[in-house]
Amino acid sequence: MEKKRIFNLIVYRLIAVSALLVAVVILQYSTGTYIPIIPFYYLIGLAYLLSIGYLIFWAVSKNYQLQAYLQIILDLLLITTLVYISGGLMGSFYFLYLFPIMAASLLIGPRASLLVASLSAILFGLLVDGLYFRLIPYFLPEQKVTLSLGQVLTTLITAWAVFFVMSILMNVLSGRLKKIQEELVRAKKELEVRERLATAGKLAAQLAHEIRNPLAAVSGAVQVLRDELELKDDQQKLMGIILKESERVSQIIEQFLDLASPLGKKTFVTFDVGTVVEETLTMLEAAGELNGRIKIVGNFRNEKFKYYGNPNQFKQVFWNLIRNAIKAMPDGGTLGIDLAEHRRELRISISDTGRGFNDEEKQHLFEPFFSSFENGRGLGMSVVRRIVDDYEGRILVRSSPKKGTTITVVFPVRKE
């Protein structure tokens, strides 16, 4: 429970108490309605003193749930006292029970709201029954009235119904507000990721042009020198390191270009998705990424799914997702690749039985330059995200530490 919300409750109570004080004074002197003004002032003063106590408790204690319950229960007792001195059923203040019910729903939760509604009904019922059966004397003799049992029961049942209806409505409202807040948080994170992708894309376009050609020249010159010169073994190893690192930098530049390049709609064709998966696996095996400890399962070899899009971009998606799944299983495991069509959507699920991600890693999974793997560059998943966004698709991630990961990429079906 947030500290700020408890503070807001104290402030709102002070505003409500002040408004009630002004309203009663106006009612007293403009309409002639009689209210025991001195006891009322005592109650208002007590409410102000309690608010000061709440502020001190709020400043020194971090048990905010206890503070919320304490404030709400004391409010119920104050309201019951106010209803009593104003005449019970003949008074006009039992509507104030609704405010603690609302506060409980917004601050604590649905169960607390129903509990406060029940407690309000009990306190109000005991007060009314005590006055009706003469178990409690009226605060002032002139407040005593004769009511039939039917009138008392009708008022009680109506008040109770209002209490519980208000609780249910507030629970529905607070539930919707909570969902809206969660959606806003997700939207904010989504916007931050998109902004970082856009920044990385601009940076990629600038760096690629500045580095790519000089790097190719350096790599070509080293290859010529290695072939033409008679080098010692140590010199051959150094040349090999230069070429290997040049190739690695070239791969990084290619990923930057993938991140920056827009979707090429003119290259769209109808292709078989399973065939693209098999081609990607062949490329990974040729590159030495797959080893004999990885078992590959799934329906991608048996099921035929046609899609209208860019097969090269799908290879990029498969390459990065499958490569990450393999990295998550350094000691071997099961790689699952399944395809499905559902409600005019193509669903591609890639699962592994590897290390999995914790909650923090899942939040940053698609951010540029973030990687949960050693020596990872944090660009592969950003490329996947960029391509899926261009297709107006979405990505679903299900993962737990040491229990593996399943990433489902959803593409809307496109017409030629």
C-alpha positions as CSV (number, residue, x, y, z in Angstrom):
1,M,0.0,0.0,0.0
2,E,1.4,3.4,-1.0
3,K,2.4,5.9,1.6
4,K,1.0,8.7,-0.6
5,R,-2.5,7.1,-0.7
6,I,-2.6,7.1,3.2
7,F,-1.6,10.7,3.2
8,N,-4.3,11.5,0.7
9,L,-6.9,9.8,2.9
10,I,-5.9,12.0,5.8
11,V,-6.1,15.1,3.6
12,Y,-9.5,14.1,2.1
13,R,-10.8,13.4,5.6
14,L,-9.8,16.9,6.8
15,I,-11.6,18.4,3.8
16,A,-14.7,16.3,4.4
17,V,-14.8,17.3,8.1
18,S,-14.4,20.9,7.3
19,A,-17.1,20.7,4.7
20,L,-19.4,19.0,7.2
21,L,-18.7,21.7,9.8
22,V,-19.6,24.4,7.3
23,A,-22.7,22.6,6.1
24,V,-24.0,22.0,9.7
25,V,-23.5,25.6,10.6
26,I,-25.4,26.8,7.5
27,L,-28.2,24.2,8.2
28,Q,-28.5,25.3,11.8
29,Y,-28.8,29.0,11.1
30,S,-30.6,29.1,7.8
31,T,-33.3,26.4,8.2
32,G,-33.8,26.3,11.9
33,T,-33.1,22.5,12.0
34,Y,-31.9,21.7,15.5
35,I,-28.6,19.9,15.9
36,P,-26.9,19.6,19.3
37,I,-24.2,22.0,18.3
38,I,-21.9,21.7,21.3
39,P,-21.5,17.9,21.1
40,F,-21.1,18.3,17.4
41,Y,-18.3,20.7,17.8
42,Y,-16.6,18.3,20.2
43,L,-16.8,15.5,17.6
44,I,-15.4,17.8,14.9
45,G,-12.6,18.8,17.2
46,L,-11.9,15.1,17.9
47,A,-11.8,14.4,14.2
48,Y,-9.2,17.1,13.8
49,L,-7.1,15.8,16.7
50,L,-7.3,12.3,15.3
51,S,-6.1,13.6,11.9
52,I,-3.1,15.1,13.6
53,G,-2.5,11.8,15.3
54,Y,-2.8,10.0,11.9
55,L,-0.2,12.3,10.4
56,I,2.2,11.5,13.2
57,F,1.6,7.8,12.8
58,W,2.0,8.2,9.0
59,A,5.4,9.9,9.5
60,V,6.8,7.3,11.9
61,S,5.3,4.0,10.9
62,K,5.5,2.0,7.6
63,N,2.6,-0.3,8.4
64,Y,0.2,1.4,6.0
65,Q,-2.4,-1.3,6.0
66,L,-2.8,-1.0,9.8
67,Q,-3.1,2.8,9.5
68,A,-5.8,2.4,6.9
69,Y,-7.9,0.0,9.0
70,L,-7.4,2.1,12.1
71,Q,-8.5,5.3,10.4
72,I,-11.6,3.6,8.8
73,I,-12.7,1.9,12.1
74,L,-12.4,5.1,14.1
75,D,-14.3,7.0,11.4
76,L,-17.1,4.5,11.7
77,L,-17.3,5.1,15.5
78,L,-17.3,8.9,15.0
79,I,-20.0,8.6,12.4
80,T,-22.1,6.3,14.6
81,T,-21.7,8.9,17.4
82,L,-22.7,11.7,15.1
83,V,-25.8,9.8,13.9
84,Y,-26.7,9.2,17.6
85,I,-26.5,12.8,18.7
86,S,-28.4,13.9,15.6
87,G,-31.4,11.8,16.4
88,G,-30.7,8.3,15.0
89,L,-33.2,7.5,12.2
90,M,-34.6,11.0,12.3
91,G,-31.2,12.5,11.7
92,S,-29.6,13.0,8.3
93,F,-26.1,11.8,8.8
94,Y,-26.1,8.1,8.3
95,F,-25.2,8.6,4.6
96,L,-21.7,9.3,6.0
97,Y,-21.2,5.5,6.4
98,L,-20.6,5.4,2.6
99,F,-17.3,7.3,2.8
100,P,-15.4,4.7,4.9
101,I,-16.8,2.0,2.5
102,M,-15.4,3.9,-0.5
103,A,-12.1,4.5,1.2
104,A,-11.7,0.8,2.2
105,S,-12.3,-0.3,-1.4
106,L,-9.8,2.2,-2.9
107,L,-7.1,1.8,-0.3
108,I,-7.2,-1.8,0.9
109,G,-9.3,-4.0,-1.4
110,P,-12.7,-5.7,-2.2
111,R,-12.8,-7.8,1.0
112,A,-12.0,-4.8,3.2
113,S,-14.8,-2.9,1.5
114,L,-17.3,-5.7,2.2
115,L,-16.0,-5.9,5.8
116,V,-16.5,-2.2,6.4
117,A,-19.9,-2.3,4.8
118,S,-20.9,-5.2,7.2
119,L,-19.4,-3.3,10.2
120,S,-21.4,-0.2,9.1
121,A,-24.6,-2.2,8.9
122,I,-23.9,-3.7,12.4
123,L,-23.2,-0.4,14.1
124,F,-26.1,1.4,12.5
125,G,-28.4,-1.6,13.2
126,L,-27.4,-1.7,16.8
127,L,-27.9,2.0,17.2
128,V,-31.4,2.0,15.7
129,D,-32.5,-1.2,17.5
130,G,-31.2,0.2,20.8
131,L,-33.2,3.4,20.3
132,Y,-36.3,1.6,19.2
133,F,-36.4,-0.9,22.0
134,R,-35.4,1.8,24.6
135,L,-32.2,0.1,25.4
136,I,-30.4,3.4,24.6
137,P,-31.8,6.7,25.6
138,Y,-32.1,9.4,23.0
139,F,-29.4,12.0,23.3
140,L,-32.0,14.7,23.8
141,P,-35.6,14.2,25.1
142,E,-37.1,16.2,22.2
143,Q,-35.5,13.7,19.7
144,K,-37.7,10.9,21.0
145,V,-40.2,9.8,18.3
146,T,-42.6,6.9,18.0
147,L,-42.0,4.8,14.9
148,S,-43.6,1.5,13.9
149,L,-41.6,-1.6,13.5
150,G,-42.2,-1.5,9.8
151,Q,-40.8,2.0,9.4
152,V,-37.7,1.0,11.4
153,L,-37.2,-2.2,9.3
154,T,-37.7,-0.4,6.0
155,T,-35.1,2.2,6.9
156,L,-32.6,-0.3,8.1
157,I,-33.0,-2.6,5.1
158,T,-32.7,0.3,2.7
159,A,-29.6,1.6,4.5
160,W,-28.0,-1.8,4.5
161,A,-28.8,-2.3,0.8
162,V,-27.2,1.0,0.0
163,F,-24.1,0.1,2.0
164,F,-23.5,-3.2,0.2
165,V,-24.4,-1.9,-3.2
166,M,-21.9,0.9,-2.7
167,S,-19.3,-1.6,-1.7
168,I,-19.9,-3.7,-4.8
169,L,-19.9,-0.7,-7.1
170,M,-16.7,0.6,-5.6
171,N,-15.0,-2.8,-5.9
172,V,-15.9,-2.9,-9.6
173,L,-14.7,0.6,-10.1
174,S,-11.4,0.1,-8.2
175,G,-10.8,-3.1,-10.1
176,R,-11.2,-1.2,-13.4
177,L,-9.0,1.6,-12.1
178,K,-6.3,-1.0,-11.2
179,K,-6.5,-2.5,-14.7
180,I,-6.2,0.9,-16.3
181,Q,-3.2,1.8,-14.1
182,E,-1.5,-1.5,-15.1
183,E,-2.3,-0.8,-18.8
184,L,-0.8,2.7,-18.4
185,V,2.4,1.2,-16.9
186,R,2.7,-1.3,-19.7
187,A,2.0,1.5,-22.3
188,K,4.7,3.6,-20.7
189,K,7.2,0.8,-20.8
190,E,6.2,0.1,-24.4
191,L,6.8,3.7,-25.4
192,E,10.2,3.7,-23.7
193,V,11.2,0.6,-25.6
194,R,10.0,2.1,-28.9
195,E,11.9,5.3,-28.3
196,R,15.0,3.3,-27.6
197,L,14.5,1.2,-30.7
198,A,14.1,4.4,-32.7
199,T,17.3,5.9,-31.2
200,A,19.2,2.7,-31.8
201,G,17.9,2.7,-35.4
202,K,19.2,6.2,-36.1
203,L,22.5,5.4,-34.5
204,A,22.7,2.2,-36.6
205,A,22.2,4.1,-39.8
206,Q,24.9,6.6,-39.0
207,L,27.5,4.1,-37.7
208,A,27.0,1.5,-40.5
209,H,27.9,4.0,-43.2
210,E,30.9,5.2,-41.2
211,I,32.3,1.8,-40.3
212,R,31.2,-0.7,-42.9
213,N,33.4,0.3,-45.8
214,P,36.6,0.9,-43.9
215,L,36.1,-2.4,-42.0
216,A,35.7,-4.3,-45.3
217,A,38.9,-2.6,-46.6
218,V,40.8,-3.6,-43.5
219,S,39.6,-7.2,-43.6
220,G,40.4,-7.5,-47.3
221,A,43.9,-6.1,-46.8
222,V,44.6,-8.6,-44.0
223,Q,43.4,-11.5,-46.1
224,V,45.8,-10.5,-49.0
225,L,48.7,-10.1,-46.6
226,R,48.0,-13.4,-45.0
227,D,48.0,-15.2,-48.3
228,E,51.0,-13.5,-49.8
229,L,53.4,-13.2,-46.9
230,E,55.2,-16.0,-45.3
231,L,54.2,-15.7,-41.7
232,K,55.2,-17.5,-38.6
233,D,52.6,-19.5,-36.6
234,D,52.2,-16.7,-34.0
235,Q,51.7,-14.2,-36.8
236,Q,49.2,-16.4,-38.5
237,K,47.2,-16.6,-35.3
238,L,47.2,-12.8,-35.0
239,M,46.0,-12.5,-38.5
240,G,43.3,-15.0,-37.8
241,I,42.2,-13.0,-34.7
242,I,42.0,-9.8,-36.8
243,L,39.8,-11.5,-39.4
244,K,37.6,-13.2,-36.8
245,E,37.1,-10.0,-34.8
246,S,36.5,-8.1,-38.1
247,E,33.8,-10.6,-39.0
248,R,32.3,-10.2,-35.5
249,V,32.1,-6.4,-35.9
250,S,30.6,-6.9,-39.3
251,Q,27.9,-9.1,-37.8
252,I,27.2,-6.4,-35.2
253,I,26.8,-3.8,-38.0
254,E,24.5,-6.1,-39.9
255,Q,22.3,-6.4,-36.8
256,F,22.3,-2.6,-36.5
257,L,21.2,-2.4,-40.1
258,D,18.4,-4.9,-39.4
259,L,17.3,-2.7,-36.5
260,A,17.3,0.5,-38.6
261,S,16.0,-0.8,-41.9
262,P,12.2,-0.3,-42.6
263,L,9.9,-3.2,-43.6
264,G,10.3,-3.9,-47.4
265,K,6.8,-4.4,-48.5
266,K,7.8,-4.7,-52.1
267,T,9.6,-8.0,-51.4
268,F,6.5,-9.7,-50.0
269,V,5.7,-13.2,-51.3
270,T,3.7,-16.2,-50.2
271,F,6.0,-18.7,-48.5
272,D,5.8,-21.8,-46.3
273,V,6.8,-20.9,-42.8
274,G,7.9,-24.4,-41.9
275,T,10.4,-24.4,-44.8
276,V,11.9,-21.1,-43.5
277,V,12.3,-22.6,-40.1
278,E,14.2,-25.6,-41.6
279,E,16.4,-23.3,-43.6
280,T,17.2,-21.3,-40.5
281,L,18.1,-24.5,-38.5
282,T,20.4,-25.6,-41.4
283,M,22.1,-22.2,-41.3
284,L,22.5,-22.5,-37.5
285,E,23.9,-26.0,-37.8
286,A,26.4,-24.9,-40.5
287,A,27.5,-22.0,-38.2
288,G,28.2,-24.4,-35.4
289,E,25.4,-23.1,-33.2
290,L,23.5,-26.4,-32.9
291,N,25.1,-29.4,-31.1
292,G,24.1,-32.9,-30.6
293,R,22.8,-32.2,-27.1
294,I,19.9,-30.1,-28.4
295,K,16.7,-32.1,-29.2
296,I,14.4,-30.4,-31.7
297,V,10.7,-31.1,-31.5
298,G,7.6,-29.4,-32.9
299,N,5.1,-29.5,-35.7
300,F,7.0,-27.2,-38.1
301,R,8.1,-30.1,-40.3
302,N,4.6,-31.7,-40.6
303,E,2.2,-28.8,-40.8
304,K,2.0,-26.4,-43.8
305,F,1.4,-22.8,-43.0
306,K,1.5,-20.2,-45.8
307,Y,2.1,-16.6,-45.0
308,Y,2.3,-13.5,-47.1
309,G,5.4,-11.5,-46.1
310,N,9.1,-11.3,-46.3
311,P,10.8,-14.7,-45.8
312,N,14.2,-13.1,-45.1
313,Q,12.7,-11.1,-42.2
314,F,11.2,-14.3,-40.8
315,K,14.6,-15.9,-41.0
316,Q,15.9,-13.1,-38.9
317,V,13.2,-13.6,-36.3
318,F,13.8,-17.4,-36.2
319,W,17.6,-17.0,-36.2
320,N,17.6,-14.7,-33.1
321,L,14.9,-16.6,-31.2
322,I,16.3,-20.0,-31.8
323,R,19.9,-18.8,-31.2
324,N,18.8,-17.4,-27.8
325,A,17.0,-20.6,-26.9
326,I,20.2,-22.6,-27.7
327,K,22.3,-20.2,-25.6
328,A,19.9,-20.8,-22.7
329,M,20.7,-24.5,-22.8
330,P,24.5,-24.8,-22.7
331,D,24.3,-28.3,-21.3
332,G,21.7,-29.4,-23.7
333,G,17.9,-29.6,-23.6
334,T,14.8,-29.6,-25.8
335,L,14.1,-26.9,-28.4
336,G,10.4,-26.7,-29.4
337,I,9.1,-25.0,-32.5
338,D,5.4,-25.0,-33.1
339,L,3.2,-23.2,-35.6
340,A,-0.6,-22.6,-35.4
341,E,-3.3,-20.5,-36.9
342,H,-5.9,-19.0,-34.6
343,R,-8.5,-16.3,-35.4
344,R,-6.7,-15.1,-38.5
345,E,-3.4,-15.0,-36.7
346,L,-0.2,-17.0,-37.3
347,R,1.3,-18.0,-34.0
348,I,4.9,-19.1,-33.8
349,S,6.0,-20.6,-30.5
350,I,9.7,-21.3,-29.7
351,S,10.4,-22.9,-26.3
352,D,13.4,-24.2,-24.5
353,T,14.2,-26.0,-21.3
354,G,17.0,-23.7,-20.3
355,R,17.8,-21.2,-17.6
356,G,14.7,-19.0,-18.0
357,F,14.3,-15.3,-17.2
358,N,13.4,-13.5,-14.0
359,D,10.9,-10.7,-13.9
360,E,13.5,-7.9,-14.3
361,E,15.1,-9.6,-17.3
362,K,11.6,-10.1,-18.9
363,Q,10.9,-6.4,-18.6
364,H,14.1,-5.4,-20.4
365,L,14.1,-8.3,-22.9
366,F,13.5,-6.3,-26.0
367,E,15.5,-3.2,-25.1
368,P,18.6,-2.5,-27.3
369,F,21.9,-3.3,-25.7
370,F,20.4,-5.4,-22.9
371,S,21.4,-9.0,-22.8
372,S,21.1,-11.7,-20.1
373,F,23.8,-13.8,-21.7
374,E,27.6,-13.5,-21.3
375,N,29.2,-11.6,-24.2
376,G,25.7,-10.9,-25.6
377,R,25.3,-7.6,-27.5
378,G,21.6,-7.1,-26.8
379,L,20.6,-6.5,-30.4
380,G,19.0,-9.7,-31.6
381,M,15.7,-9.4,-29.6
382,S,15.5,-5.7,-30.5
383,V,15.6,-6.8,-34.2
384,V,12.9,-9.3,-33.5
385,R,10.8,-6.7,-31.8
386,R,11.3,-4.2,-34.7
387,I,10.2,-6.7,-37.3
388,V,7.1,-7.9,-35.3
389,D,6.1,-4.3,-34.8
390,D,6.4,-3.6,-38.5
391,Y,4.0,-6.4,-39.1
392,E,1.7,-5.0,-36.4
393,G,2.1,-8.2,-34.5
394,R,2.8,-8.9,-30.8
395,I,5.1,-11.0,-28.7
396,L,4.1,-13.1,-25.7
397,V,6.8,-14.2,-23.2
398,R,6.3,-17.0,-20.6
399,S,9.4,-17.8,-18.6
400,S,10.5,-18.7,-15.1
401,P,14.0,-19.1,-13.7
402,K,15.4,-22.7,-14.2
403,K,12.0,-23.7,-15.9
404,G,12.6,-22.6,-19.4
405,T,11.1,-20.0,-21.7
406,T,8.4,-20.0,-24.3
407,I,8.2,-17.0,-26.7
408,T,5.2,-16.8,-28.9
409,V,5.3,-14.4,-31.9
410,V,1.8,-13.5,-33.2
411,F,1.5,-12.2,-36.8
412,P,-1.8,-11.0,-38.2
413,V,-2.7,-12.8,-41.4
414,R,-2.1,-10.6,-44.5
415,K,-3.7,-10.7,-47.9
416,E,-1.8,-10.5,-51.1
